Amino acid sequence: MTSLSPQPAQPASARPLYHRVLLKVSGEVLMGEQPFGIDLATLDAVAADIAEVTTKGVEVCLVIGGGNIFRGLSMAGKGMERASADYMGMLATVMNALALQSALEKIGVNTRVQSAIPMDAVCEPYIRRRALRHLEKGRVVIFAAGVGAPFFTTDTGAALRAAEMGCEALFKGTSVDGVYSADPKTHPDAERYDRLSYLDVLARDLRVMDASSISLMRDNAIPIVVFSIRERGAFLNVLTGAGVHTVIGPDSLP
Ligand code: UDP
């Protein structure tokens, strides 16, 4: 583990390190500066960054959270039955998926939304082989409703779909530029890591993703790349190995 000084941006010709990736964007990112819901300018900016990556020939899977609209755990904490609250959270992720689909299609990116909870009038049901076909045809596939079951999160959904789709890396776009020893918003002296092992993250309870998703990525040796999606152009930059980010991988990685 080493702390990292900002890396220089790569030249425009730099090539992406991966051919197929999954990008997980938490719902909170879509709020922008708003306290709730979807900020259209932020949505368009995230869509533009995804579009930029597709022009480089990278196949992109997307998983969007729902925390900007509804979070099951917090409603359960106020007395609602947990499973019902979680289903509402999953529906929130479908709303975000449709919003991102619309933003992407507006700028010419072909997309399909597949939901883990079948919703025929709204989007396709999740069918693994069909999703693979979409990717091969250059479409961005947005996976909605997490894993389709309560007591899980969209992080777990992202890890599961990344493994099922044969993604070479899981990119986690957050509002901070990597994994820190403590929340940098409340601890300005927190250390940022350049590289961590899956076991470091689990043992030190670094809370970048939930433990089940970290374990799933560890079992399948899929690296997790944590970066700030709030910075324009960062997705492509980090895909080429440049920009500020944290890579979580096996202990043996250089
Ligand atoms: N959720 C769930 N099962 C899943 C995915 C999501 O029950 O497989 C629910 C859960 O209530 C969660 C909410 O959907 O709080 C929104 O997802 P998440 O909290 O992962 O969104 P994010 O924090 O990434 O915005």
Residues whose N, C-alpha, C, O or C-beta is under 5 A from the ligand:
A	BS01	UDP	V25 S26 G27 E28 G65 G66 G67 N68 F70 R71 G72 L73 A85 D86 Y87 G89 M90 A145 G146 V147 G148 A149 P150 F151 F152 T153 T154 D155 G157
